[in-house]
């Protein structure tokens, strides 16, 4: 499975199981974090493989950049899911307080929850774009040329 196809499968799974502010929302968020962790590790591993190949064969480095950038974006999505755990915990209490103050506090938790879930979805969309956007092939940089002689070195060579 290509990296783009794997990411599409994970995004489809994440979207088909949305995180809700219910007791099962906590489990769903953990499931999303687990999927994203595995995929980010796979991308990092693939990037390492391509990097080793580029050093050995002089092949293009562009898969390394795409995979690394996508792994970073997946890690950002994981971060947002982890941040969503705090409001999920508060909103998933078995016997919620129904006072006005508690309900107003819950509005803030809902806002924080959906802000993080939206940011996670944006990170996943950015990762998809990163993998689908062609990048120009960059070959490894050639070894550095020898330094140019300075005027002092030139003078010292001429002096007997």
N, C-alpha and C positions, 0 to 999 in steps of 0.2 A: 504494500500500500504506500502510495506517495505521501510525503508530508502534508500536501494540500488536502488530499483525500482523508487522511487521518484527522486533520484539524476540522474538516467539514463534518466528519462523523461525530466528533466530540461536541462541536457547536450544535448539531442536530439533537444530540442527547441532552445537552444543557437546556436547550429551548423547549424540548418536549417534557422536561421535568422542572418547571419553574420553582423557585424558592418562594414560599409563602410564609406569612407570619402566623404559623401554626406550629404545634409541637413537631410535626414531621419536617418542617422547614429546616431545622437544625441538621437533621440527617441528610437532607437533599443538598444543603450547602457543603457538608463534608464530602458527599459523593462528588460534587463538582470540583472541589479542591483536589480530591484524589485523582480524578481524570486529568485535570490540568497538570498536576505534578508529573504523572507518568508521561504525558505528551511533551512537556518541557524537557524532561530528562532524555526522551528519545531524540528530540531536536538537537540538544546539546551533544549527545553521543554521535549523531549523524554529522554534526558540524565538525567534531573532532576527527572523525573518519575522513571527511573531505579535506580537512586541513592537513592531515598526514599524507593523503594522496597528492595534494598540491605541492607539498615539500619534496616528495619523492619523484614525481613525474613532471612537475612544472605545469600542471593543469590549472584551469581557472579557479579562482577563489570565490566566485559569486555565490555558490551554494552555502558556503560558510557564513557569509554575511546575512543572507536571507534566513537561514536556520537560527543563527544566533539572535538576530533581531526578533524573530517570532518567539523564541524561547523567553526573551526578556518580556515581551508583551503578555505571554501566558503567565509568567511570574507576577506581573502586575495584576492580572485578573485574579490570581490566587490571593494576592494581598487584599483586594477588595472583598472577596468572599470571606476572608478571615476577619476583616473589619465588620462585615455584616453579622458576624456571630454574636456580638455584644447586643445589638438591638433584638436579634432573634431570641436570645436567651430571655430578655426582659418580656418580650411579647408572647413567649410560649409558656409562661407560668400557668400552672394548673388552675389556681383559683385567683383570677385577676381582680385587682382592686377596682371597684366601679365608681369611686368618688370622682368629682369633677377634676381635681388636681391630678389624679392618676390617669384619667382619660386624656387630659391635655399633655401629660408627659408621654403617653403612648403615641400621640400625634408626632412628637419630636422623634421618637424611636422609629416610627414608620417612615418618616422623612429620611432619616439617616440610612435605614435599611435600603430603601429604594434608590437612594443616591449611590450607594456602593454597588448595588446590583446593576444599575445603569452603567456605571463606570467599568464594571467587569465586562459587560456586554460590548462596550466600546473597545476595550482592549482586545477582545476576541475578534471583532471586526477588523481592527488594525492589523492583527496577526494574519488574518486571512488575506488582506490587501498586500501585506509584506511578502507573503509566499507567492502570490499570483502576479505581482509586478515584476516584469523582467528587469534585471539589472545588467549593465554591461559587464562582459567578462573582463576580469582584471587578472593578469598574470602576476605571479609573485615578483616583487621588485628585484631587479638584477643586483648583483653585488656592487657595493659602492666603488666608484672609480678611485684610482690612487689620488692622493692630494696633490694639488698644484703647488709647484715649488714657489716659495716666496722670494722676494728680491734679496733678502739676507742669505738664503741658502744658495742662490745663484752666484752671489758675490763670493761666498766662501769656496765655491767650487772653482772659481776662476783664479783665486789667489794661490800662488805657489807655496 
